[in-house]
Amino acid sequence: MTQVVLGENEGIDSALRRFKCQVSKAGILADVKYHRHFETPIEKRKRKAVAARRTRRFK
């Protein structure tokens, strides 16, 4: 759960910016996009293959 506590003289803009940064670091938006609709088995295999290639490249 992502949470941002406002500082004493902090504006809402900077708090919103910090919240967006924390959400992107936590990977919440990517997870929501993956679970947005039903994924066929072929799409799932393709996504896993791309992820495997990505992890192999950075090892």
N, C-alpha and C positions, 0 to 999 in steps of 0.2 A: 504494500500500500504506500503510495507516494504522498508525502505530506510536506507542506511548507508553512513555517511559522513566521508571521510578519514581525519584523524588527520594530523598534520604537518609532523611528522617523522614516520608515521605509515606505516608498510609494507602491501602489498596486501594480504599476508597470514592471518594476524590478522583481516583485514577488512572482508575477506571472511568468516572467522570463526565467526565473530560477525553477519554477514548477515545470515549465516546458523542457528545460534542460534535464531535470531529474527523470521525467517521463521518457525522454528519448534514451537516456543512459540505461534505464531499467528495461528497455525493449518492449514496453507495453503496447505501443502503436503497431509494431511489427507483429506482435501476437494477435492483436485484434484483426489486422488485415488477413492473417492466415485463417482465422476462424470466422470470417465474415460470411462465407458461403460454403456449400458442400463441395468437397474436393474429390474428384474421381480418382480411382487408383492410379491411372496413368499420370495425372497431374501430381499426385503425391510422390510417385517414383521419380519424376523429373525434378521436383523440388529437392528431394533428398539427394539426388545425384549432383545437383548444382552445389548443395551445401557440402557434400563430401569433397568435391573438387576444390571448393574454397578453403576447407580446413586442411587439405593436403598441401595446398600451395603455401600456406603460412606456417607450416611446421618446420 
